[in-house]
């Protein structure tokens, strides 16, 4: 029955994952518009830009891409390291620390970024914040979750829809329906609904980020900060990184 009640069982964590995806959409597009026209959460695209810039010797772009890659990686390592620390010290609310660091980075960019000399620092702060967020929430129940990029989520959605389609065909052809098959079908439908919602919230964050940047500039990042504050408050009652701590302790 646990599989059948995925949405109800993990409701709080699902809600926070959607808020984090929305925040990432805001950060990604606001950073793109306000800091050098580079996305700070898409390492695949940034790696391609790095390769392109190397061929044409665009040293400024090379520096920007390298800064994003290094900072995202450093942020992710820091986030995972804090989760490991939380596991060893039995700190159930370790996600509050990672979220506070992310909030601090975003607030600093929103308030202090301005001159061209700050470009690389701004890219580093935004990419680092995305790396930290990536490490903070990596799984809900049986599902691996990415709240800072959606390529993996779209791929998972395609996989789930394939399972649903073939299982529906099998259930239609057979004369007997088993409870196990019905539960599996219900689980995959709920999982696919959640995964699709992650994409929708990421896109919605990009829409709001684009609109708000026109009026507020980099201070539009405070939209993401507000969502992170909600996530931090939720962590006090429903710890977010218990699954991550368990994975670390078992590895």
C-alpha positions as CSV (number, residue, x, y, z in Angstrom):
1,X,0.0,0.0,0.0
2,X,3.0,2.3,0.5
3,X,3.7,2.5,-3.2
4,X,0.0,3.3,-3.9
5,X,0.1,6.4,-1.6
6,X,3.3,8.1,-2.9
7,X,1.8,11.5,-3.1
8,X,0.1,11.3,0.3
9,X,3.0,9.7,2.1
10,X,5.6,12.2,0.8
11,X,3.3,15.3,0.5
12,X,5.5,17.7,2.4
13,X,8.7,16.7,0.6
14,X,7.0,16.8,-2.7
15,X,5.7,20.3,-2.1
16,X,9.2,21.5,-1.1
17,X,10.7,19.9,-4.2
18,X,8.3,21.8,-6.4
19,X,9.1,25.1,-4.6
20,X,12.8,24.4,-5.0
21,X,12.3,23.7,-8.8
22,X,10.4,27.0,-9.1
23,X,13.2,28.8,-7.2
24,X,15.8,27.2,-9.6
25,X,13.8,28.4,-12.6
26,X,13.9,32.0,-11.2
27,X,17.6,31.8,-10.4
28,X,18.6,30.4,-13.7
29,X,16.8,33.0,-15.8
30,X,17.5,36.0,-13.6
31,X,21.2,35.0,-13.5
32,X,21.2,34.5,-17.3
33,X,19.7,38.0,-17.9
34,X,21.7,39.8,-15.2
35,X,25.1,38.1,-15.2
36,X,26.9,37.5,-18.5
37,X,24.1,35.5,-20.3
38,X,25.2,32.2,-19.0
39,X,22.9,29.6,-17.3
40,X,24.2,28.7,-13.9
41,X,22.4,25.4,-13.4
42,X,23.0,23.7,-16.7
43,X,26.4,22.1,-16.7
44,X,25.8,20.2,-20.0
45,X,25.1,23.4,-21.9
46,X,27.9,25.2,-20.1
47,X,30.3,22.5,-21.0
48,X,29.3,22.8,-24.7
49,X,29.8,26.6,-24.4
50,X,33.2,26.0,-22.9
51,X,34.2,23.7,-25.8
52,X,33.0,26.2,-28.3
53,X,34.8,29.1,-26.7
54,X,38.0,27.1,-26.5
55,X,38.0,26.7,-30.3
56,X,37.4,30.4,-31.0
57,X,39.6,31.5,-28.1
58,X,36.9,33.6,-26.4
59,X,38.8,34.0,-23.2
60,X,36.0,35.9,-21.4
61,X,33.5,33.1,-22.1
62,X,36.0,30.4,-21.2
63,X,36.5,32.1,-17.8
64,X,32.7,32.4,-17.3
65,X,32.1,28.7,-18.2
66,X,34.9,27.5,-16.1
67,X,33.8,29.5,-13.1
68,X,30.3,28.1,-13.4
69,X,31.5,24.5,-13.7
70,X,34.0,24.8,-10.8
71,X,31.5,26.6,-8.5
72,X,28.6,24.3,-9.1
73,X,30.9,21.3,-8.4
74,X,32.3,23.0,-5.3
75,X,28.7,23.8,-4.1
76,X,27.6,20.2,-4.7
77,X,30.6,18.8,-2.8
78,X,30.0,21.2,0.1
79,X,26.3,20.2,0.2
80,X,27.1,16.5,0.2
81,X,29.8,17.0,2.8
82,X,27.3,18.7,5.1
83,X,24.8,15.9,4.5
84,X,27.6,13.4,5.5
85,X,28.3,15.5,8.6
86,X,24.7,15.5,9.5
87,X,24.5,11.7,9.1
88,X,27.5,11.2,11.4
89,X,26.4,13.6,14.0
90,X,22.7,12.7,13.7
91,X,21.6,16.2,12.8
92,X,18.2,15.6,11.4
93,X,17.8,19.2,10.1
94,X,21.1,19.5,8.3
95,X,19.2,20.8,5.2
96,X,18.6,24.0,7.1
97,X,22.3,24.7,7.0
98,X,22.6,24.1,3.2
99,X,19.5,26.2,2.6
100,X,20.9,29.0,4.7
101,X,24.1,29.0,2.7
102,X,22.1,29.1,-0.5
103,X,20.0,32.0,0.8
104,X,23.1,33.9,1.8
105,X,24.7,33.5,-1.7
106,X,21.5,34.6,-3.5
107,X,20.9,37.6,-1.1
108,X,24.5,38.8,-1.6
109,X,24.2,38.6,-5.4
110,X,20.8,40.4,-5.3
111,X,22.1,43.2,-3.1
112,X,25.7,43.8,-4.0
113,X,26.3,42.7,-7.6
114,X,26.8,45.6,-9.9
115,X,30.0,46.3,-11.7
116,X,31.6,44.3,-14.5
117,X,34.4,43.3,-12.0
118,X,31.7,41.4,-10.1
119,X,30.7,39.2,-13.0
120,X,32.8,36.1,-12.2
121,X,32.0,36.4,-8.5
122,X,28.3,36.6,-9.4
123,X,28.5,33.5,-11.6
124,X,30.3,31.7,-8.9
125,X,27.8,32.5,-6.2
126,X,24.8,31.6,-8.4
127,X,26.3,28.3,-9.6
128,X,27.5,27.5,-6.2
129,X,24.0,28.0,-4.8
130,X,22.6,25.7,-7.4
131,X,25.2,23.0,-6.6
132,X,24.3,23.2,-2.9
133,X,20.6,22.9,-3.6
134,X,21.2,19.9,-5.9
135,X,22.8,18.1,-3.0
136,X,20.2,19.1,-0.4
137,X,17.3,17.1,-1.9
138,X,18.1,14.1,-4.1
139,X,15.3,11.6,-3.5
140,X,11.7,11.2,-2.6
141,X,10.7,7.6,-1.8
142,X,11.8,5.5,-4.8
143,X,12.4,8.5,-7.0
144,X,15.6,10.4,-7.7
145,X,14.9,14.1,-7.8
146,X,16.7,17.0,-9.5
147,X,15.4,20.4,-8.6
148,X,18.1,22.5,-10.3
149,X,17.9,21.0,-13.8
150,X,15.1,19.1,-15.6
151,X,16.8,16.9,-18.2
152,X,16.9,13.9,-16.0
153,X,13.3,14.5,-14.8
154,X,12.0,14.7,-18.4
155,X,13.9,11.4,-19.2
156,X,12.3,9.8,-16.1
157,X,8.9,11.1,-17.2
158,X,9.3,9.4,-20.5
159,X,10.3,6.1,-18.8
160,X,7.3,6.2,-16.5
161,X,4.9,7.0,-19.3
162,X,6.3,4.0,-21.3
163,X,5.7,1.8,-18.3
164,X,2.2,3.1,-17.9
165,X,1.3,2.6,-21.6
166,X,2.6,-1.0,-21.8
167,X,1.0,-1.9,-18.4
168,X,-2.3,-0.5,-19.5
169,X,-2.2,-2.5,-22.7
170,X,-1.4,-5.7,-20.7
171,X,-4.2,-5.0,-18.2
172,X,-6.6,-4.4,-21.1
173,X,-5.7,-7.7,-22.7
174,X,-5.8,-9.9,-19.6
175,X,-9.0,-11.1,-18.1
176,X,-7.7,-11.0,-14.6
177,X,-6.4,-7.9,-12.8
178,X,-4.0,-8.5,-9.8
179,X,-3.8,-6.0,-6.9
180,X,0.0,-5.9,-7.5
181,X,-0.5,-4.7,-11.1
182,X,-3.0,-2.1,-10.0
183,X,-0.7,-0.8,-7.3
184,X,2.2,-0.6,-9.7
185,X,0.1,1.3,-12.2
186,X,-1.2,3.7,-9.6
187,X,2.4,4.3,-8.3
188,X,3.7,5.1,-11.8
189,X,0.8,7.5,-12.5
190,X,1.5,9.3,-9.3
191,X,5.3,9.4,-9.9
192,X,4.8,10.7,-13.5
193,X,2.4,13.4,-12.2
194,X,5.0,14.6,-9.8
195,X,7.8,14.5,-12.3
196,X,5.8,16.5,-14.8
197,X,4.9,19.0,-12.1
198,X,8.7,19.5,-11.4
199,X,9.1,20.5,-15.0
200,X,6.0,22.8,-14.9
201,X,7.2,24.6,-11.8
202,X,10.7,25.0,-13.2
203,X,9.2,26.6,-16.4
204,X,6.9,28.7,-14.3
205,X,9.8,30.0,-12.3
206,X,11.6,31.0,-15.5
207,X,8.4,32.8,-16.6
208,X,8.1,34.8,-13.4
209,X,11.9,35.4,-13.3
210,X,11.8,36.8,-16.8
211,X,8.9,39.1,-15.9
212,X,10.2,40.2,-12.6
213,X,13.8,40.9,-13.8
214,X,12.4,43.7,-16.1
215,X,11.2,45.6,-13.0
216,X,13.5,44.5,-10.2
217,X,16.8,43.4,-11.9
218,X,18.8,41.0,-9.8
219,X,16.6,41.7,-6.8
220,X,14.2,39.3,-8.5
221,X,16.3,36.7,-6.8
222,X,14.4,37.5,-3.6
223,X,11.5,35.5,-5.1
224,X,13.8,32.4,-4.9
225,X,15.0,33.5,-1.4
226,X,11.4,33.6,-0.1
227,X,10.8,30.1,-1.4
228,X,14.0,28.9,0.2
229,X,12.9,30.4,3.5
230,X,9.6,28.4,3.3
231,X,11.7,25.3,2.7
232,X,13.9,26.0,5.6
233,X,10.9,26.5,7.9
234,X,9.4,23.2,6.7
235,X,12.7,21.5,7.5
236,X,12.1,22.3,11.2
237,X,9.0,20.1,11.2
238,X,9.6,17.7,8.4
239,X,13.3,17.2,7.9
240,X,14.1,17.2,4.2
241,X,17.4,15.3,4.0
242,X,16.7,12.2,6.0
243,X,17.0,10.0,2.8
244,X,20.2,11.7,1.9
245,X,21.7,11.1,5.3
246,X,20.7,7.5,5.2
247,X,22.3,7.0,1.8
248,X,25.5,8.6,3.1
249,X,25.6,6.4,6.3
250,X,25.1,3.3,4.2
251,X,27.7,4.1,1.6
